[in-house]
Amino acid sequence: MQERIFSLGISIVILCVVLAFVFPSGFPTLENFSQLLLNLSIDTIVAIGMMILLIAGTLLLASYHYLVRSTFLGKLLNGRKYPRSFPLTPVTT
């Protein structure tokens, strides 16, 4: 995985160098780089928001399973009370 990330980074750097030589008056300007960062900022904000929702949803499901299902509230919501059980041994495949 680290090799793929490294090769992707090297490819981006090589592409930037090639474009700087092919378009010397248009590509390596401060205005162009600021526009690139501005366009990427929206995608970055959306990706961070989705990551937060994914983590929060996982934590909510896990906390419900381990903390609510074995209580009075779990009996009220599900119609029966589930025994409190934590996985003591790791699952092997």
Secondary structure in CASP SS format (residue, H / E / C, confidence):
PFRMAT SS
TARGET T0000
AUTHOR 0000-0000-0000
METHOD secondary structure of the structure
MODEL  1
M C 1.00
Q H 1.00
E H 1.00
R H 1.00
I H 1.00
F H 1.00
S H 1.00
L H 1.00
G H 1.00
I H 1.00
S H 1.00
I H 1.00
V H 1.00
I H 1.00
L H 1.00
C H 1.00
V H 1.00
V H 1.00
L H 1.00
A H 1.00
F H 1.00
V H 1.00
F C 1.00
P C 1.00
S C 1.00
G C 1.00
F C 1.00
P C 1.00
T C 1.00
L H 1.00
E H 1.00
N H 1.00
F H 1.00
S H 1.00
Q H 1.00
L H 1.00
L H 1.00
L H 1.00
N H 1.00
L H 1.00
S H 1.00
I H 1.00
D H 1.00
T H 1.00
I H 1.00
V H 1.00
A H 1.00
I H 1.00
G H 1.00
M H 1.00
M H 1.00
I H 1.00
L H 1.00
L H 1.00
I H 1.00
A H 1.00
G H 1.00
T H 1.00
L H 1.00
L H 1.00
L H 1.00
A H 1.00
S H 1.00
Y H 1.00
H H 1.00
Y H 1.00
L H 1.00
V H 1.00
R C 1.00
S C 1.00
T C 1.00
F H 1.00
L H 1.00
G H 1.00
K H 1.00
L H 1.00
L H 1.00
N H 1.00
G C 1.00
R C 1.00
K C 1.00
Y C 1.00
P C 1.00
R C 1.00
S C 1.00
F C 1.00
P C 1.00
L C 1.00
T C 1.00
P C 1.00
V C 1.00
T C 1.00
T C 1.00
END
